[in-house]
Amino acid sequence: MKLYALGDIHLGYEFNKTALQDLQPHPEDGLILCGDVGEKPEHLELAFGVAKDMFKEVFWCPGNHELYTMPPRKEPRGEKKYEECVEVARRFGVHTPEDEFFLWEGEGGPAIIAPIFTLYDYSFRPADVSRENALKWAEEVDIVATDEFILHPDPHASRDDWCRVLVPKAEKKLEEAVARNPGVPLIIANHWPLREDLVFLPRIPRFSLWCGTKLTEEWHKRFNAKVVVSGHLHIRRTDWKDGVRFEECSLGYPKQWEDARNVSGRNINDMLREILPGPEPPESGNAETQWRRFG
């Protein structure tokens, strides 16, 4: 019984929809879908249906794309859009951030699988850039996230405010999980990276504004994490910090991974990342970044 992860499958693209059909059966295994499944309920339904057919347990946390209110649709927005996604997941028996965390007793266990939802607060920026000037700073190099137009924070005044509600909610749930399960490590799954130093976007560095919050910087140590799983960046990598493994598990847009299929003869199964049991940590607890094209 192994645990795998895959993020950012973006089922709004036909190429990725077709690729999903190649997913092979893992009848005793688990799968984390760490956000950006798609923008519409039918994208979630397709992903959760296939995943539950192929895997014994499936876990999901939302990305920014699930939260989009796509034109011409005007509702639901913000929290209501998230609640709609959670309802779809529950119909398929998929674990969400709103459910009790799951005790994993397969290979690499025991461990608590903890999908969370934190959003971002524009704090991944240089110290000399204020929050008030952050968007202007990004716009100077023609970077503006689509979120600014179709990810609505309702009923909160801003995405920052929504983030400031979500972070303590997740924090409390993680604290309770550690207290209830002394000595049992956590597998924390979030769409956005927990640490700013894990955000490396050489072509669009100022997109960091939409990539997380500094409020989660030390969560891997505070909450006894064994592995932290994320997506969002579309740059697959493995990092070790303080003995904790960080896995960025994005599939990405079709052009970002089509060479895996068209050149290397691989498919979506080769893009799954094994989370548990996984490798042993390095002796020092830290290691250089491993950049991963596949798996």
C-alpha positions as CSV (number, residue, x, y, z in Angstrom):
1,M,0.0,0.0,0.0
2,K,1.9,3.0,-1.3
3,L,1.0,6.7,-1.3
4,Y,1.5,8.8,-4.5
5,A,0.8,12.5,-5.4
6,L,0.0,14.4,-8.5
7,G,-0.9,18.1,-8.8
8,D,-2.0,20.6,-11.4
9,I,-3.6,18.1,-13.8
10,H,-5.6,21.0,-15.4
11,L,-8.5,19.1,-17.0
12,G,-9.6,22.1,-18.9
13,Y,-7.1,20.9,-21.5
14,E,-8.2,18.0,-23.7
15,F,-4.6,16.7,-23.8
16,N,-4.7,16.3,-20.1
17,K,-8.2,14.8,-20.1
18,T,-7.0,12.1,-22.6
19,A,-3.9,11.5,-20.5
20,L,-5.9,10.9,-17.4
21,Q,-7.6,7.9,-19.1
22,D,-4.2,6.1,-19.1
23,L,-4.0,6.0,-15.3
24,Q,-3.3,2.5,-14.3
25,P,-5.0,0.6,-11.4
26,H,-3.5,0.9,-7.9
27,P,-6.1,-1.0,-5.9
28,E,-4.3,-0.9,-2.6
29,D,-2.6,2.5,-2.9
30,G,-3.5,6.1,-2.1
31,L,-3.3,9.3,-4.3
32,I,-3.0,12.9,-3.3
33,L,-4.4,15.4,-5.8
34,C,-2.8,18.6,-4.6
35,G,-4.9,21.2,-6.4
36,D,-5.6,22.7,-9.8
37,V,-7.7,19.8,-11.0
38,G,-9.7,22.2,-13.1
39,E,-12.0,25.2,-13.0
40,K,-15.5,23.5,-13.3
41,P,-17.4,20.9,-11.3
42,E,-17.2,18.5,-14.3
43,H,-13.4,18.6,-14.1
44,L,-13.6,17.6,-10.5
45,E,-16.1,14.9,-11.3
46,L,-13.9,13.4,-14.0
47,A,-10.8,13.5,-11.9
48,F,-12.4,12.1,-8.7
49,G,-14.2,9.4,-10.7
50,V,-11.1,8.1,-12.4
51,A,-8.9,8.5,-9.3
52,K,-11.4,6.5,-7.1
53,D,-11.6,3.8,-9.7
54,M,-7.9,3.5,-9.8
55,F,-6.9,4.1,-6.1
56,K,-8.2,2.9,-2.8
57,E,-8.0,6.2,-1.1
58,V,-7.9,9.7,-2.7
59,F,-7.1,13.0,-1.0
60,W,-7.6,16.5,-2.5
61,C,-6.8,20.0,-1.5
62,P,-7.9,23.0,-3.6
63,G,-5.7,25.1,-5.9
64,N,-6.5,28.5,-7.2
65,H,-8.1,27.1,-10.4
66,E,-10.8,25.3,-8.5
67,L,-11.7,28.6,-6.9
68,Y,-12.2,30.4,-10.2
69,T,-15.7,31.6,-11.1
70,M,-15.5,31.2,-14.8
71,P,-17.4,33.7,-17.1
72,P,-20.2,33.8,-18.0
73,R,-21.0,32.1,-14.7
74,K,-21.3,34.7,-11.9
75,E,-21.9,32.4,-9.0
76,P,-20.8,30.7,-6.8
77,R,-17.9,32.9,-5.7
78,G,-15.2,32.6,-3.0
79,E,-16.1,30.4,-0.1
80,K,-19.3,29.2,-1.9
81,K,-17.2,28.0,-4.8
82,Y,-14.9,26.1,-2.4
83,E,-17.9,24.6,-0.7
84,E,-19.2,23.4,-4.1
85,C,-15.9,21.7,-4.7
86,V,-15.9,20.0,-1.3
87,E,-19.5,18.7,-2.0
88,V,-18.3,17.1,-5.3
89,A,-15.3,15.5,-3.6
90,R,-17.5,14.0,-0.8
91,R,-19.9,12.5,-3.4
92,F,-17.0,10.5,-4.7
93,G,-15.6,9.6,-1.2
94,V,-12.5,11.8,-1.6
95,H,-10.9,13.2,1.5
96,T,-10.8,17.0,1.7
97,P,-9.4,19.7,4.1
98,E,-12.9,19.8,5.7
99,D,-12.7,16.1,6.7
100,E,-10.9,14.3,9.5
101,F,-7.3,13.7,8.7
102,F,-6.6,10.1,7.7
103,L,-4.4,7.6,9.5
104,W,-2.2,6.0,6.9
105,E,-1.1,2.5,7.9
106,G,0.4,1.4,4.6
107,E,4.1,1.4,3.6
108,G,6.0,4.1,5.3
109,G,3.4,4.5,8.0
110,P,1.9,5.1,10.3
111,A,1.4,8.7,9.3
112,I,-1.4,11.2,9.3
113,I,-2.4,12.5,5.9
114,A,-3.4,16.1,6.3
115,P,-4.8,18.0,3.2
116,I,-5.0,21.7,4.0
117,F,-6.1,24.9,2.3
118,T,-4.2,28.2,3.0
119,L,-4.4,30.4,-0.1
120,Y,-1.8,33.3,-0.2
121,D,-1.3,36.8,1.1
122,Y,1.2,38.4,-1.3
123,S,4.0,38.1,1.3
124,F,6.4,36.2,-0.9
125,R,8.1,39.4,-2.1
126,P,11.3,41.4,-1.4
127,A,11.5,43.2,1.9
128,D,11.7,46.6,0.2
129,V,8.4,46.0,-1.6
130,S,5.3,46.9,0.5
131,R,2.0,45.1,0.3
132,E,0.5,48.3,-1.1
133,N,3.0,48.3,-3.9
134,A,3.2,44.6,-4.5
135,L,0.8,44.4,-7.5
136,K,2.5,47.4,-9.1
137,W,5.9,45.7,-8.6
138,A,4.6,42.6,-10.5
139,E,3.0,44.7,-13.2
140,E,6.3,46.4,-13.9
141,V,7.4,43.3,-15.7
142,D,3.9,42.5,-17.1
143,I,2.9,39.9,-14.5
144,V,-0.6,39.8,-13.3
145,A,-2.2,36.5,-12.1
146,T,-5.6,35.5,-13.5
147,D,-6.6,35.2,-9.9
148,E,-6.9,39.0,-9.7
149,F,-9.9,38.8,-12.0
150,I,-11.8,35.6,-11.4
151,L,-10.7,34.2,-8.0
152,H,-13.1,36.1,-5.7
153,P,-12.6,36.2,-2.0
154,D,-16.4,36.6,-1.0
155,P,-17.5,37.1,1.7
156,H,-14.0,38.4,2.6
157,A,-12.8,41.9,1.5
158,S,-9.7,40.5,-0.1
159,R,-7.7,37.3,-0.8
160,D,-5.3,38.5,2.0
161,D,-8.2,38.5,4.4
162,W,-9.4,35.1,3.3
163,C,-5.9,33.7,3.8
164,R,-5.8,35.2,7.3
165,V,-8.9,33.2,8.1
166,L,-7.7,30.0,6.5
167,V,-4.3,29.9,8.0
168,P,-5.3,29.7,11.7
169,K,-8.1,27.3,10.8
170,A,-5.5,24.9,9.3
171,E,-3.1,25.6,12.1
172,K,-5.6,24.6,14.7
173,K,-6.5,21.4,12.9
174,L,-2.8,20.4,12.5
175,E,-2.1,21.2,16.2
176,E,-5.0,18.9,17.2
177,A,-3.8,16.1,15.0
178,V,-0.3,16.2,16.5
179,A,-1.8,16.3,20.0
180,R,-4.1,13.3,19.3
181,N,-1.4,11.2,17.7
182,P,1.9,11.8,19.6
183,G,4.9,10.6,17.7
184,V,3.0,9.9,14.5
185,P,4.4,12.1,11.6
186,L,2.2,14.1,9.2
187,I,2.0,14.2,5.5
188,I,0.9,17.8,4.9
189,A,-0.6,18.4,1.4
190,N,-1.3,21.9,0.3
191,H,-1.5,23.4,-3.2
192,W,0.8,26.3,-2.4
193,P,4.3,25.8,-1.1
194,L,4.7,26.3,2.6
195,R,8.1,28.1,2.3
196,E,9.2,31.0,0.2
197,D,12.6,29.5,-0.4
198,L,10.9,26.7,-2.4
199,V,9.6,29.1,-5.0
200,F,11.9,29.3,-8.0
201,L,10.4,30.8,-11.1
202,P,13.2,31.9,-13.4
203,R,10.9,33.1,-16.2
204,I,8.4,34.9,-14.0
205,P,10.0,35.5,-10.6
206,R,7.5,38.1,-9.5
207,F,4.7,35.6,-9.8
208,S,5.9,34.7,-6.3
209,L,3.2,37.0,-4.9
210,W,0.5,34.4,-5.7
211,C,2.6,31.4,-4.3
212,G,1.9,31.3,-0.6
213,T,2.3,32.9,2.8
214,K,5.2,33.4,5.1
215,L,2.8,32.4,8.0
216,T,3.5,28.7,7.1
217,E,7.3,28.9,7.0
218,E,7.9,26.7,10.0
219,W,4.9,24.4,9.9
220,H,7.1,21.4,8.7
221,K,8.9,21.5,12.1
222,R,6.0,22.6,14.3
223,F,3.7,19.8,13.1
224,N,6.1,16.9,12.9
225,A,5.9,16.6,9.1
226,K,7.6,13.7,7.4
227,V,6.7,14.9,3.9
228,V,5.2,18.2,2.6
229,V,3.4,17.9,-0.8
230,S,2.6,20.8,-3.0
231,G,2.0,21.9,-6.6
232,H,1.2,25.2,-8.2
233,L,4.7,26.0,-9.5
234,H,4.7,23.6,-12.5
235,I,8.4,22.9,-11.7
236,R,8.8,19.4,-10.2
237,R,11.4,19.3,-7.5
238,T,12.4,17.5,-4.3
239,D,14.0,19.3,-1.3
240,W,15.1,18.2,2.1
241,K,14.9,20.7,4.9
242,D,15.4,19.9,8.6
243,G,14.9,16.2,7.8
244,V,11.6,16.9,6.1
245,R,11.1,16.0,2.4
246,F,9.3,18.6,0.3
247,E,7.8,17.4,-3.0
248,E,6.5,19.6,-5.8
249,C,4.3,17.2,-7.8
250,S,2.8,19.3,-10.7
251,L,1.8,17.6,-14.0
252,G,1.3,21.1,-15.6
253,Y,-0.1,22.4,-18.8
254,P,0.2,20.1,-21.8
255,K,3.2,21.9,-23.3
256,Q,5.0,21.6,-20.0
257,W,5.0,17.8,-20.0
258,E,4.1,16.7,-23.5
259,D,7.8,15.8,-24.2
260,A,7.4,13.1,-21.6
261,R,4.8,11.4,-23.8
262,N,5.9,12.4,-27.3
263,V,9.6,12.2,-26.9
264,S,10.3,9.9,-24.0
265,G,7.4,7.5,-24.5
266,R,6.1,8.1,-21.0
267,N,2.6,8.9,-19.8
268,I,0.8,10.1,-16.7
269,N,1.8,7.1,-14.7
270,D,5.4,8.1,-15.0
271,M,4.5,11.5,-13.5
272,L,3.1,10.1,-10.2
273,R,5.4,10.9,-7.3
274,E,5.9,8.3,-4.6
275,I,5.3,10.0,-1.2
276,L,5.3,6.9,1.0
277,P,7.4,4.9,1.7
278,G,9.8,7.2,-0.2
279,P,13.6,7.6,0.4
280,E,15.3,7.9,3.8
281,P,16.4,11.5,4.7
282,P,20.0,12.5,4.3
283,E,22.2,12.3,7.3
284,S,22.4,16.1,7.7
285,G,18.6,16.5,7.2
286,N,19.2,18.9,4.3
287,A,20.2,18.3,0.7
288,E,20.5,20.2,-2.6
289,T,17.3,20.5,-4.7
290,Q,16.6,17.6,-7.0
291,W,14.9,18.8,-10.2
292,R,12.6,16.2,-11.6
293,R,11.3,15.9,-15.2
294,F,9.3,12.8,-14.4
295,G,8.0,10.8,-11.3
